[in-house]
Amino acid sequence: MDFLELAKNRFSLRKFSDKKVEKEKIDYILAAMQAAPTAVNFQPQRILVLTDEKELEKVSKCTKFAFNPPRGNDGHDEGEIDAAIVATHMMLAAKSVGLGTTWVGSFNPKDVKEQFNLPENYVPVAFLPTGYPKALRRLTDNLSVKM
C-alpha cells in the first residue's frame, strides 16, 4: 500500500476485538518508533507496552478514554497533538516522494504570529523545512525488523 492510500485508510479506532496482538507486530511498531527522527536523535521517549490484563485495567484509573470508550469531550484542547499528527503525515508523505524534512519546534510563537500576521487564536506548532536531501546518512540504517 502506498503512503497516501495508507494515510487515507488509517483512522482512530474506538472499538477493539479481544484478539491479542502478536509480539512480532508489537516489535515492528516499536522499531518504527526507534526510527523516528527525534531532536538530535536523543530518543527521549519511553514507551510502556502493556499486555497484561492487570496492567491494562490500571489504564481506566488514569483516563476515561481507554478501551472501547464512549465518544466524549473532556474539554481538553487536542489542537497541538492534532497538529503533530498532521505534520507527521506530511513528513512521511514528503519522504514517500523523495523529499527530506525536519521538524523545527524551537521558535518564539509570538514572533511567528507577528512575522506572518497570524490571528491571535492561532498556535504555531512547528516549521517543516522540506526539500531534496543533499546527502543521505541515517543513524537508523542498522535497524532491521522483519514481519
Secondary structure as UniProt FT lines:
FT   HELIX           3..9
FT   HELIX           23..34
FT   HELIX           39..41
FT   HELIX           53..59
FT   TURN            60..62
FT   HELIX           79..96
FT   TURN            97..98
FT   STRAND          100..101
FT   HELIX           109..115
FT   TURN            116..117
FT   TURN            120..121
FT   STRAND          130..131
FT   TURN            139..142
//
